[in-house]
Amino acid sequence: MVTDMLRRQALALGSLILSACTLGGWTLFTNKSAGPLLLSARDDSNGRHYAVGYRVDGTRVFATQVAQRCHDIIDHPQLPIALFVARRPGTESYLIDLRDGRLLQTVSSSPDRHFYGHAVIHNSGKWLYATENDITDPGRGVLGVYQFVGERLQRAGEISTHGIGPHQVSWLPDGETLVVANGGIRTEAESRVEMNLDAMQPSLVLMQRDGTLLSKESLSQQMNSVRHMAIASDGTIVTGQQFMGPSHEAAELLAIKRPGQPFQAFPVAEQQLQAMAHYTASVAVHDPLRLVALTAPRGNRFFIWDLDSGALKLDAPLPDCAGVGAVADGFVVTSGQGRCRFYDCRQRTLVAQPLDLPTGLWDNHLHVV
C-alpha cells in the first residue's frame, strides 16, 4: 500500500499542477486529489500492448490496447493529448486523449521509414519531431516533421539528424534548439539486428529546428551508443549509454554536457559502472533537488547522483528497473518484473516506498504530466 506520507505528497503535487493545467478550456487533471498522471507503455501477461495512464496512488485512468509496442510518450503543451511513440522498428504511434484513453489517431510512418521510439513537440503546439530510420539507407537518421491540425497529425517533411540510428530527441530550455542522441548503429527495416558494430558512429547533436547543425560530439569509445537523455532547466544535458563492446571493457555509461563545456563522462565510480552491465535504460533530472537518476535493468540497479557535485546518493537493487520520472519530492521508478517504487529524495537518507501500481511488464520509459 502507498503510505500516508506518499498520499499527502501526491495531494500536494496535484494541487500545484492543477493551478497551471487548464488547457484550452479543459482541465487535464479532473480529480484534484489525484496527483500527477504517469504515462507509459505496458504489456500484459499474454503479450498484448497497451498505452496506459495511472495516478501515483495506483488509480488507473486508462489502459488503451494498441497494435504495436510503444516506447516513450510526449504530451501536448496545450491540449490534453499525448503521442505514445512506437518502439524501434515500429511503424505506428498512437495519439491518445489523456482524459479517457480514447485513441484519437494511429500515426503511421512514411514508406521506407520507421520510428525509433522518441519524439518532441514544439512549445507552440503546432509541430512534432520524431526520430526515424531511413531504411533505404539503413541507419541514416531523420526527424520526421509532423504538423498538428486540430487533434490530428499530418506529416510535413523531414530533416537530417546528422548521424546514424537516432534514438531520443529533446529540447534545450530555449525551446528552439533540438538535442539528438544518435545511437550510431545501423539497422534494417523490421529488424533490431546491429549491422555495423565495428564501425559505429554515436554522437550527441545540437541542431536548429530547420535542420542546421550547431554541434556534434562523441565520447571516447566508438562502441558506446548514446541512447537516452534528460535536460535540466539550466541546459545541462545528461545521457545514458549502451556499450556494444567487449564484456571486460569499462565504458562511460553516464555522460554530461554542461553549458559551454564538452560532452564528457559523468564521474561514476567503477563499482557502479560494473553493476550497470553495459546497459542503461532511462534518465531523469530533478531540477529543484538537482539530482539525476538512472535505471540499469540488465544489472537490476537504480542510481541517483547529485547533478552538480557528482556525489552518489543512491545505489539500490531493483529488478528489471525500467522507466524513471521526477515528481514533487523525488522519483517514481517502474519495473519490468517487480513492483514500482517512489523514492523520497528530500532528506540525506533516501527512502523507498512501494506503489500500488501494477507489477511488472512496464516499458523502459515513464512520462509524468
C-alpha positions as CSV (number, residue, x, y, z in Angstrom):
1,M,0.0,0.0,0.0
2,V,1.1,3.6,-0.6
3,T,1.9,5.2,2.7
4,D,0.1,8.2,4.1
5,M,3.2,10.3,3.5
6,L,3.2,9.5,-0.2
7,R,-0.6,10.2,-0.4
8,R,-0.1,13.6,1.1
9,Q,2.7,14.3,-1.4
10,A,0.5,13.3,-4.2
11,L,-2.3,15.6,-3.0
12,A,0.1,18.5,-2.6
13,L,1.6,18.0,-6.1
14,G,-1.8,17.6,-7.6
15,S,-2.9,20.9,-6.2
16,L,0.2,22.6,-7.6
17,I,-0.2,21.1,-11.0
18,L,-3.9,21.9,-11.2
19,S,-3.2,25.6,-10.9
20,A,-1.2,25.5,-14.1
21,C,-3.0,22.9,-16.2
22,T,-6.3,24.3,-17.5
23,L,-5.7,23.5,-21.2
24,G,-7.8,25.2,-23.8
25,G,-10.8,25.1,-21.6
26,W,-10.2,21.5,-20.4
27,T,-8.7,20.7,-17.1
28,L,-6.3,17.8,-17.6
29,F,-6.4,16.6,-14.0
30,T,-10.1,16.3,-13.4
31,N,-9.6,14.8,-9.9
32,K,-8.0,17.5,-7.7
33,S,-6.8,14.9,-5.2
34,A,-5.3,12.6,-7.7
35,G,-1.8,14.0,-8.2
36,P,0.3,13.6,-11.3
37,L,-0.5,11.4,-14.2
38,L,2.1,8.7,-15.0
39,L,2.2,7.7,-18.7
40,S,3.9,4.6,-20.0
41,A,3.7,1.6,-22.4
42,R,3.0,-1.7,-20.8
43,D,2.3,-5.3,-21.9
44,D,0.0,-7.8,-20.3
45,S,0.9,-11.5,-19.5
46,N,-0.5,-12.5,-22.9
47,G,1.9,-10.2,-24.8
48,R,-0.7,-7.6,-25.7
49,H,0.4,-4.0,-25.9
50,Y,-1.2,-1.0,-24.0
51,A,-0.8,2.7,-23.7
52,V,-1.5,3.4,-20.0
53,G,-2.1,6.3,-17.6
54,Y,-2.1,5.8,-13.8
55,R,-2.1,8.1,-10.8
56,V,0.6,7.8,-8.2
57,D,-1.9,6.3,-5.8
58,G,-2.5,3.4,-8.2
59,T,-5.7,4.6,-9.8
60,R,-6.0,3.6,-13.4
61,V,-7.1,6.4,-15.7
62,F,-6.8,4.4,-18.9
63,A,-5.3,1.3,-20.5
64,T,-5.8,1.5,-24.2
65,Q,-4.8,-1.6,-26.2
66,V,-2.7,-0.8,-29.3
67,A,-1.3,-2.9,-32.1
68,Q,2.4,-2.2,-31.7
69,R,4.6,-1.9,-28.6
70,C,5.3,1.7,-27.6
71,H,8.3,3.3,-26.0
72,D,8.4,6.9,-24.9
73,I,5.5,9.4,-24.6
74,I,5.3,13.1,-25.2
75,D,2.3,15.3,-24.1
76,H,1.0,18.3,-25.9
77,P,1.7,21.7,-24.3
78,Q,-1.9,23.0,-24.7
79,L,-4.2,20.1,-25.3
80,P,-5.0,17.0,-23.1
81,I,-3.4,14.6,-25.6
82,A,-0.2,12.7,-25.9
83,L,1.7,10.6,-28.5
84,F,2.8,7.2,-27.5
85,V,5.7,6.6,-29.8
86,A,6.4,3.2,-31.4
87,R,9.4,1.2,-30.2
88,R,12.0,0.6,-32.8
89,P,11.4,-0.6,-35.5
90,G,7.6,0.1,-35.1
91,T,5.6,1.9,-37.8
92,E,2.6,3.0,-35.7
93,S,2.4,5.6,-33.0
94,Y,-0.8,6.5,-31.1
95,L,-2.3,9.8,-30.3
96,I,-4.3,9.4,-27.1
97,D,-6.8,11.5,-25.2
98,L,-5.4,11.7,-21.7
99,R,-8.8,12.2,-20.1
100,D,-10.2,8.9,-21.0
101,G,-7.6,7.0,-23.1
102,R,-9.6,7.4,-26.3
103,L,-7.5,6.6,-29.4
104,L,-7.6,9.7,-31.5
105,Q,-5.3,8.7,-34.3
106,T,-2.9,6.0,-35.4
107,V,0.1,7.8,-36.9
108,S,1.8,5.7,-39.5
109,S,5.4,6.3,-40.5
110,S,6.1,7.1,-44.2
111,P,7.1,4.3,-46.6
112,D,10.8,3.5,-46.1
113,R,10.8,4.9,-42.6
114,H,10.2,3.5,-39.1
115,F,10.0,5.1,-35.7
116,Y,12.9,5.0,-33.2
117,G,10.8,5.4,-30.0
118,H,11.0,9.1,-29.3
119,A,9.6,12.5,-30.3
120,V,9.2,16.1,-29.1
121,I,6.5,18.7,-29.6
122,H,7.4,22.4,-30.1
123,N,6.0,24.7,-27.4
124,S,3.7,26.4,-29.9
125,G,1.8,23.1,-30.0
126,K,2.0,23.1,-33.8
127,W,5.0,20.9,-34.7
128,L,6.1,17.4,-33.7
129,Y,9.6,15.9,-34.4
130,A,10.1,12.1,-34.3
131,T,13.3,10.2,-34.6
132,E,13.1,7.8,-37.6
133,N,15.3,5.5,-39.7
134,D,15.7,5.8,-43.4
135,I,15.5,2.2,-44.4
136,T,16.6,2.9,-48.0
137,D,20.0,3.9,-46.4
138,P,19.9,1.8,-43.2
139,G,20.7,3.9,-40.1
140,R,20.6,7.3,-41.8
141,G,18.8,9.3,-39.1
142,V,16.0,11.7,-39.8
143,L,13.5,13.7,-37.7
144,G,10.1,13.2,-39.2
145,V,8.3,16.6,-39.1
146,Y,4.6,16.5,-38.3
147,Q,2.0,19.3,-38.0
148,F,-0.9,19.3,-35.7
149,V,-4.2,20.1,-37.4
150,G,-6.6,20.2,-34.5
151,E,-6.2,16.9,-32.7
152,R,-4.6,15.1,-35.6
153,L,-1.1,14.9,-37.0
154,Q,0.0,15.3,-40.6
155,R,3.5,14.6,-41.9
156,A,5.1,17.8,-43.3
157,G,8.6,16.6,-44.1
158,E,11.8,15.6,-42.5
159,I,15.3,16.8,-41.6
160,S,18.6,15.0,-41.0
161,T,19.8,14.2,-37.5
162,H,23.4,14.4,-38.8
163,G,24.0,10.9,-37.6
164,I,23.2,7.2,-37.6
165,G,20.5,5.5,-35.6
166,P,18.9,8.4,-33.8
167,H,17.2,7.4,-30.6
168,Q,16.0,10.2,-28.2
169,V,15.3,13.8,-29.2
170,S,14.8,16.6,-26.7
171,W,14.7,20.4,-26.4
172,L,17.2,22.7,-24.8
173,P,15.5,25.2,-22.4
174,D,15.2,27.8,-25.2
175,G,12.5,25.6,-26.8
176,E,14.1,26.1,-30.2
177,T,17.3,24.0,-30.1
178,L,16.9,20.3,-30.7
179,V,19.2,17.8,-29.0
180,V,19.6,14.4,-30.7
181,A,21.2,11.2,-29.2
182,N,22.4,9.4,-32.3
183,G,23.0,5.8,-31.2
184,G,25.4,5.2,-34.1
185,I,24.0,1.8,-35.0
186,R,22.7,0.8,-38.5
187,T,19.6,-1.4,-38.6
188,E,17.4,-2.6,-41.4
189,A,13.7,-2.5,-41.7
190,E,11.7,-4.8,-39.3
191,S,15.0,-5.7,-37.6
192,R,16.8,-4.9,-34.4
193,V,20.0,-6.6,-35.6
194,E,23.0,-4.3,-35.5
195,M,24.8,-4.1,-38.8
196,N,27.9,-2.0,-38.1
197,L,29.3,-2.7,-34.6
198,D,32.8,-2.5,-36.0
199,A,32.1,1.0,-37.5
200,M,29.6,2.6,-35.1
201,Q,29.2,6.4,-35.2
202,P,27.4,7.5,-32.0
203,S,27.1,11.2,-31.4
204,L,25.3,14.0,-29.4
205,V,24.0,16.6,-31.8
206,L,22.6,20.1,-31.2
207,M,20.7,21.5,-34.2
208,Q,18.2,24.2,-35.1
209,R,14.6,23.4,-36.0
210,D,15.3,23.9,-39.7
211,G,18.0,21.2,-39.5
212,T,21.1,23.4,-39.3
213,L,23.8,21.6,-37.4
214,L,25.2,23.6,-34.3
215,S,27.5,21.0,-32.8
216,K,28.3,17.2,-33.0
217,E,30.3,15.5,-30.2
218,S,31.2,11.9,-29.3
219,L,32.5,10.1,-26.3
220,S,35.9,8.4,-26.2
221,Q,34.7,4.9,-27.1
222,Q,33.4,4.2,-30.6
223,M,31.1,1.3,-29.5
224,N,29.4,3.4,-26.8
225,S,25.9,4.0,-28.1
226,V,24.3,7.3,-27.0
227,R,20.7,6.5,-26.3
228,H,18.7,8.4,-23.7
229,M,18.9,11.7,-22.0
230,A,17.5,14.3,-19.7
231,I,17.9,18.0,-19.8
232,A,18.0,20.3,-16.7
233,S,16.5,23.8,-16.7
234,D,20.0,25.4,-17.0
235,G,20.7,23.5,-20.2
236,T,22.8,20.7,-18.7
237,I,22.4,17.5,-20.8
238,V,22.8,14.1,-19.2
239,T,22.9,11.0,-21.4
240,G,22.8,7.2,-20.7
241,Q,24.7,4.8,-23.0
242,Q,24.6,1.2,-24.0
243,F,28.0,-0.3,-24.6
244,M,28.3,-2.7,-27.5
245,G,32.0,-3.6,-27.0
246,P,33.8,-6.4,-25.2
247,S,32.3,-7.5,-21.8
248,H,35.6,-7.0,-20.0
249,E,35.9,-3.3,-21.1
250,A,34.7,-0.5,-18.9
251,A,32.6,2.2,-20.5
252,E,31.3,5.7,-19.9
253,L,27.6,4.7,-19.3
254,L,26.6,8.1,-17.9
255,A,27.8,11.3,-19.6
256,I,27.1,15.0,-19.3
257,K,27.4,18.2,-21.3
258,R,27.1,21.3,-19.2
259,P,26.5,24.7,-20.9
260,G,29.7,25.8,-22.6
261,Q,31.6,22.6,-21.8
262,P,32.4,19.5,-23.9
263,F,30.4,16.3,-23.8
264,Q,32.2,14.0,-21.4
265,A,31.9,11.2,-18.9
266,F,29.9,11.8,-15.7
267,P,32.1,10.9,-12.6
268,V,30.7,7.4,-11.9
269,A,32.7,5.0,-9.7
270,E,33.9,1.7,-11.1
271,Q,31.7,-0.2,-8.8
272,Q,28.6,1.4,-10.2
273,L,29.7,1.1,-13.8
274,Q,30.3,-2.6,-13.4
275,A,26.8,-3.0,-11.8
276,M,25.2,-1.5,-14.9
277,A,26.1,-4.5,-17.1
278,H,27.0,-2.2,-20.0
279,Y,23.3,-1.1,-20.4
280,T,21.3,1.9,-19.2
281,A,17.6,2.5,-20.0
282,S,16.1,5.7,-18.7
283,V,17.5,9.0,-17.4
284,A,15.6,11.7,-15.4
285,V,16.7,15.0,-13.9
286,H,15.0,16.5,-10.8
287,D,15.6,20.2,-11.2
288,P,14.6,21.6,-7.8
289,L,16.6,18.9,-6.0
290,R,19.5,19.0,-8.6
291,L,19.5,15.2,-8.9
292,V,20.0,12.8,-11.8
293,A,18.5,9.3,-11.8
294,L,19.4,6.3,-14.0
295,T,17.9,2.9,-14.4
296,A,20.1,-0.1,-15.4
297,P,17.7,-3.0,-16.0
298,R,20.2,-5.6,-17.0
299,G,22.1,-5.0,-13.8
300,N,18.9,-4.7,-11.8
301,R,20.2,-1.5,-10.3
302,F,18.8,2.0,-9.7
303,F,21.0,5.0,-9.2
304,I,20.8,8.7,-8.1
305,W,23.6,11.2,-8.1
306,D,23.9,14.9,-7.2
307,L,23.9,16.6,-10.6
308,D,26.4,19.3,-9.6
309,S,28.9,17.5,-7.4
310,G,28.6,14.1,-8.9
311,A,28.2,12.5,-5.4
312,L,26.4,9.2,-5.3
313,K,23.1,9.5,-3.4
314,L,21.6,6.0,-4.1
315,D,22.7,2.6,-5.4
316,A,19.8,0.3,-4.9
317,P,18.8,-3.2,-6.2
318,L,15.6,-3.0,-8.3
319,P,14.6,-6.0,-10.5
320,D,14.5,-5.0,-14.2
321,C,14.1,-1.3,-13.3
322,A,12.6,0.4,-16.3
323,G,11.2,4.0,-16.5
324,V,12.0,6.8,-14.1
325,G,10.3,10.2,-13.8
326,A,10.7,13.1,-11.4
327,V,7.7,14.0,-9.2
328,A,7.5,16.6,-6.4
329,D,9.8,15.2,-3.8
330,G,11.8,12.5,-5.7
331,F,11.4,9.9,-8.4
332,V,8.9,7.3,-9.4
333,V,10.5,4.1,-10.9
334,T,8.7,1.4,-12.8
335,S,9.8,-2.2,-13.3
336,G,9.7,-4.9,-16.0
337,Q,9.5,-7.7,-13.4
338,G,8.8,-6.3,-9.9
339,R,6.9,-3.5,-8.0
340,C,7.1,0.1,-8.9
341,R,8.5,2.4,-6.3
342,F,8.7,6.1,-5.2
343,Y,12.0,7.4,-3.8
344,D,11.7,10.3,-1.4
345,C,14.8,12.4,-2.0
346,R,14.3,15.3,0.4
347,Q,16.5,14.0,3.2
348,R,20.1,12.9,3.4
349,T,18.9,9.3,3.5
350,L,16.6,8.5,0.5
351,V,13.5,6.5,1.4
352,A,11.8,4.0,-0.9
353,Q,8.1,3.3,-0.9
354,P,6.3,0.6,-2.9
355,L,3.5,1.9,-5.1
356,D,0.0,0.4,-5.7
357,L,0.7,0.3,-9.5
358,P,0.5,-3.0,-11.5
359,T,3.6,-5.2,-11.0
360,G,6.0,-5.8,-13.9
361,L,5.7,-5.6,-17.7
362,W,6.4,-1.9,-17.9
363,D,8.4,-0.4,-20.8
364,N,11.7,1.4,-20.2
365,H,10.2,4.9,-20.1
366,L,7.9,6.8,-17.8
367,H,6.5,10.3,-18.6
368,V,5.0,12.4,-15.9
369,V,2.4,15.2,-16.6
